[in-house]
Amino acid sequence: GIVADIGTGEQPCVLLRADFDALPIHERTENIDFKSRHDGKMHACGHDSHTTMLLGAASLLKSMEDSINGTVRLMFQPAEEGGAGAKRMREEGVLTMEPKPKYAFAQHVWPTIPSGTIASRPGPILAAAERFEILISGVGGHAAMPHLTVDPIVTASSIVMNLQTLVSRNLSPLESGVCSITKFEAGDAYNVIPHSALLRGTIRALSTETLLSLQKRVQHVVDSTAAVHGANVTITYSPDYYPPTVNDPELFENFSKDVASLVAEDGKLTDIEPTMGAEDFSFVAESIPSTFFLLGQGSGTSPPTSYGLHHPHFALDESVMPRGVELHVNVALRALHKLANEEA
């Protein structure tokens, strides 16, 4: 990643973060002049706009650097999409190098709310998430003689169905959780029962405790189901599960919501329910008081900008980017002013 400080180089200090990685998606947007030139690689989550908005904020802040009372740290982060880039940058000192930031802020374009609105909430706003890969090993053979095999497809199918009960029968109805299988791969011929099958998926929850509980249940269900079918199974998890992204309630109620209201097109911060999507800004937010904002961009028409994140037709409403720049600059300068007054 890239880190830059603007200001005095002394306390107080606040941090602004943007991510800049893409996704392995074949882009299908039309009538735009910045479509991906690389097949199978697409900015389908708006991270290019996040970096652009933070660069715009950097330009404005640099132009007024002599009047900044404190330090604004800019955190340009790679590998948000599963690589835990924020955790890597935290380990490398972005939060502990002097001057240490007291607050952190980030934003994400959001296609399900109108362009120009700003949404957020106190407490959990995005889920904790874990990825897993399940390799089922059986005994292959001729499709006409299944009694001589240990069928990994049947075993994997049972695992998929049994995992669907994790949330409905293992979580309290008052808790939120997700278990989704997103890949099922097995076999190459119509008359051959393969020797193995591969499943991939994700579990998500609004607390780390619930996520780890789901992880244990996944292990138990997979092991037990494979044993019933006489198959062997191996589960591999990601190197870093993402904790939930939690907006510090005090910072949110006493500062962030008021600043966002000043910037939002409709003059208010829109309250929004938590989403089971995940963000590695959570590694920052679990370390220092933080706020994560959602910047509405769903009203564009040419091309339509209401397609969901990670969709091959996802497109950016570029008209919202000046508002994102304004949000960055306002939270940074007003947070420095707030901290300076508290320290006086």
Buried (B, 14 or more C-beta within 10 A) or exposed (E): BEBEBBBBEEBBBBBBBBBBBBBEBEBEBEEEEEEBEEEEBBBBBBBBBBBBBBBBBBEBBBEEEEEBEBBBBBBBBBBBBBBBBBBBBBEEEBBEEEBBBBBBBBBBBBBBBBBBBBBBBBEBBBBBBBBBBBBBBBBBBEBEEEEEBBBBBBBBBBBBEBBEEBBEEBBEEEBBBBBEBEEBEBBEEEEEBBBBBBBBBBBBBBBBEBBBBBBEBBBEBBEEBBEEBEBBBEBEBBEBBBBBBBBBEEBBEEBBBEBBBBBBEEEBBBEBEBBBBBBBBBBBBBBBBBBBBBBBBBBBEEBBBBBBBEBEBBBBBBEBBEBBBBBBBBBBBBBBEBBEEEEE
